[in-house]
Amino acid sequence: MDCDPTFAGACSSSEPHLLPQGDLNDIARDLKLSKNEAELLGSSLKGWNLLRQDTKMCFYSGRHEEFKDFFYLENGVVFCNDVCSVMEVLGHEYNPDQWRLFIDSSN
């Protein structure tokens, strides 16, 4: 195998370069991949053993999207401003006599 000295390290090892978490994220971002495309890329690279063992693949669903318009943040407090609509989206009938207010004051 001939090596071109212009490219340092080009022939220094026959071991594959395993991608760490940051590189995988950068590649997905640089290629402007959708969430599904990034998931497919990560899955393929993992299947081909091209990712480091400590690389984690996390994909978040968008289940919150249909509810985000019902919740508001004001002065550090998040609250639901339209309980009837939330219950409708969840497929429940809203009867105020059957529901109680829950306040979570955790930070």
Secondary structure, 3 states (H helix, E strand, C coil): CCCCCCCCCCCCCCCCCCECHHHHHHHHHHCCCCHHHHHHHHHHHHHCCCECCCCCCCCCCCCCCCCHHHEEEECCEEEECCHHHHHHHHCCCCCHHHCCCCCCCCC
